């Protein structure tokens, strides 16, 4: 147990979050019908801290559609608009472009995200903090955000965080790990940033007595995920199958090629940019894009190198379990949350695809070795 | 022989004549099946049709243009196949249709609502449907539910439980219900216009623009050329506003006027459970009451918005 660990009774949780909300935007999961979504804290509406959020929390740091700036063309005054000018006078200068950047993000706390969602954020960080092109939009939000992950006491049949280096009690990626116990929550600070939100009088010392109970829950959840297959070599296996049209036809036959998997995914990070203009003014938007869509690879010439959904599914799986690994020092760009399986209208199972690829590759090797 | 083994035999019987047969197989958890591509006789061993066969496989047929495919259909799915043939999007001679008497499929969201506090479908360890009972096991405890209570809405008003068009049929035909009174719409329309708009604003605020509703629709055939994502022309804003998202739903529903067969896949596919099928139900009712047209029931009929009559028999303009 980390030093500085505190305990908060269930009855005090709402009061603590309301305290935090005075200085922060607090985002937490809430049930809406059969779905669980991240919403800004509303003292009137209860949180959902048992069922897994349907969506990931990535939209807090990487909004579905984000204004990069607004712009307006301002015409210089001329003709009848200018004092003392003749009616037929023509403008002598082109319209002036005025660009306004968006307001800076407010300090934010994401409370109650499962560990996998925090893992997703860690996958985002190196991408948007590139050496050549640090992304100010993401980084400003990231710097202003504190992640309070909750340990998963229950895991789902689609959960596989342990396969990809994660854990139901994720101490690697969040600022605070919160464990739900019968009497209240155990709050473990994991980074220096945690200190900023753990000073409340509602948080009690003497959490040591609860630490053992928390550890038991963590171990039980990890065990519940079950056998952890070795995914080593998935990068080579998927590359070896790149041109195996038959394999990808079978794997993608049930896919309807929507973008649900990528948009619910905590690690998918692609975007498109559009200008939304009305008259002389508009905004430049960055909105989520998905490799499952045709437009994603449509080239300016009109040529599209990925016309089949099989090639698009291959890219989704290949990027996470092969290409990204090779470009990012062995990191798998999947945090094992299982949402792409759980919410897929066609029950496409990314675990199955990776395991099938590995099995096929090892069979190929055996055959080659005679 | 059970209907299952008979169906597997029927699938194997058509395999020599087709590239593959579309059916259902085991899914990633006990509450879900997955579409199954059957190419070899042994693939059919994994085929199963029943209360978990929710996917409408007709959505895949237009992908296989120029190839001959087999497909196993529920009654509702068969209407999608018929409508695709009616609209000349699939050629009758390119598809071999295998039907069976469908007894309805489950709605996982309804099962979820009955699981109890803090439980969810992903925790389900087992599901057995027998007779009219669904036994769901979670954390070692079993809960019994009436099938009729966890059945998809469309099944309670199903007029066509048997394939309306087929090349083979396994089992004895079942009777469908006589009428669809559109009671769901009547219930919704008790709300004032302001309340309805507030409802949709709330629901659409969850939309993540994944377009699963569109891609699950067998009759949404623009596919890679959808107005929603076209950049040139740039028809729809890419903003995240609820009205922007509702805008697409309106376009989707209007384009399905007189074409939608009510398979309900748009609602089922939605990962955030937005009842977008309600828009299409309104279109279905309009097609029935205005044009006495029921899409996907007869490949020879002409969709009402693809033809013109000087006077529609059901629209009495002169009496206005």
HADDOCK unambig.tbl for C-alpha pairs under 7 A between the chains (distance, minus, plus):
assign (segid A and resid 34 and name CA) (segid B and resid 109 and name CA) 6.29 0.50 0.50
assign (segid A and resid 34 and name CA) (segid B and resid 273 and name CA) 6.47 0.50 0.50
assign (segid A and resid 35 and name CA) (segid B and resid 272 and name CA) 5.46 0.50 0.50
assign (segid A and resid 35 and name CA) (segid B and resid 273 and name CA) 6.42 0.50 0.50
assign (segid A and resid 50 and name CA) (segid B and resid 118 and name CA) 5.46 0.50 0.50
assign (segid A and resid 51 and name CA) (segid B and resid 118 and name CA) 5.89 0.50 0.50
assign (segid A and resid 51 and name CA) (segid B and resid 119 and name CA) 6.71 0.50 0.50
assign (segid A and resid 51 and name CA) (segid B and resid 120 and name CA) 6.54 0.50 0.50
assign (segid A and resid 54 and name CA) (segid B and resid 272 and name CA) 6.95 0.50 0.50
assign (segid A and resid 64 and name CA) (segid B and resid 240 and name CA) 6.48 0.50 0.50
assign (segid A and resid 65 and name CA) (segid B and resid 239 and name CA) 5.59 0.50 0.50
assign (segid A and resid 65 and name CA) (segid B and resid 240 and name CA) 5.41 0.50 0.50
assign (segid A and resid 156 and name CA) (segid B and resid 122 and name CA) 4.64 0.50 0.50
assign (segid A and resid 156 and name CA) (segid B and resid 123 and name CA) 5.05 0.50 0.50
assign (segid A and resid 157 and name CA) (segid B and resid 29 and name CA) 6.65 0.50 0.50
assign (segid A and resid 157 and name CA) (segid B and resid 122 and name CA) 5.37 0.50 0.50
assign (segid A and resid 157 and name CA) (segid B and resid 123 and name CA) 6.13 0.50 0.50
assign (segid A and resid 158 and name CA) (segid B and resid 122 and name CA) 6.68 0.50 0.50
assign (segid A and resid 250 and name CA) (segid B and resid 37 and name CA) 6.65 0.50 0.50
assign (segid A and resid 253 and name CA) (segid B and resid 37 and name CA) 6.35 0.50 0.50
assign (segid A and resid 254 and name CA) (segid B and resid 35 and name CA) 4.93 0.50 0.50
assign (segid A and resid 254 and name CA) (segid B and resid 36 and name CA) 6.70 0.50 0.50
assign (segid A and resid 256 and name CA) (segid B and resid 215 and name CA) 5.73 0.50 0.50
assign (segid A and resid 256 and name CA) (segid B and resid 216 and name CA) 6.20 0.50 0.50
assign (segid A and resid 257 and name CA) (segid B and resid 215 and name CA) 6.70 0.50 0.50
assign (segid A and resid 258 and name CA) (segid B and resid 210 and name CA) 5.94 0.50 0.50
assign (segid A and resid 258 and name CA) (segid B and resid 211 and name CA) 5.65 0.50 0.50
assign (segid A and resid 258 and name CA) (segid B and resid 212 and name CA) 4.86 0.50 0.50
assign (segid A and resid 258 and name CA) (segid B and resid 215 and name CA) 5.71 0.50 0.50
assign (segid A and resid 259 and name CA) (segid B and resid 210 and name CA) 4.42 0.50 0.50
assign (segid A and resid 259 and name CA) (segid B and resid 211 and name CA) 6.53 0.50 0.50
assign (segid A and resid 259 and name CA) (segid B and resid 212 and name CA) 6.79 0.50 0.50
assign (segid A and resid 260 and name CA) (segid B and resid 210 and name CA) 4.83 0.50 0.50
assign (segid A and resid 260 and name CA) (segid B and resid 212 and name CA) 6.34 0.50 0.50
assign (segid A and resid 260 and name CA) (segid B and resid 271 and name CA) 6.88 0.50 0.50
assign (segid A and resid 263 and name CA) (segid B and resid 208 and name CA) 6.88 0.50 0.50
assign (segid A and resid 263 and name CA) (segid B and resid 210 and name CA) 6.54 0.50 0.50
assign (segid A and resid 276 and name CA) (segid B and resid 237 and name CA) 6.33 0.50 0.50
assign (segid A and resid 287 and name CA) (segid B and resid 238 and name CA) 6.77 0.50 0.50
assign (segid A and resid 294 and name CA) (segid B and resid 224 and name CA) 5.56 0.50 0.50
assign (segid A and resid 343 and name CA) (segid B and resid 271 and name CA) 5.43 0.50 0.50
assign (segid A and resid 345 and name CA) (segid B and resid 269 and name CA) 4.72 0.50 0.50
assign (segid A and resid 346 and name CA) (segid B and resid 34 and name CA) 5.80 0.50 0.50
assign (segid A and resid 346 and name CA) (segid B and resid 35 and name CA) 6.55 0.50 0.50
assign (segid A and resid 346 and name CA) (segid B and resid 55 and name CA) 6.98 0.50 0.50
assign (segid A and resid 347 and name CA) (segid B and resid 27 and name CA) 6.07 0.50 0.50
assign (segid A and resid 347 and name CA) (segid B and resid 28 and name CA) 6.42 0.50 0.50
assign (segid A and resid 347 and name CA) (segid B and resid 34 and name CA) 5.23 0.50 0.50
assign (segid A and resid 349 and name CA) (segid B and resid 28 and name CA) 6.63 0.50 0.50
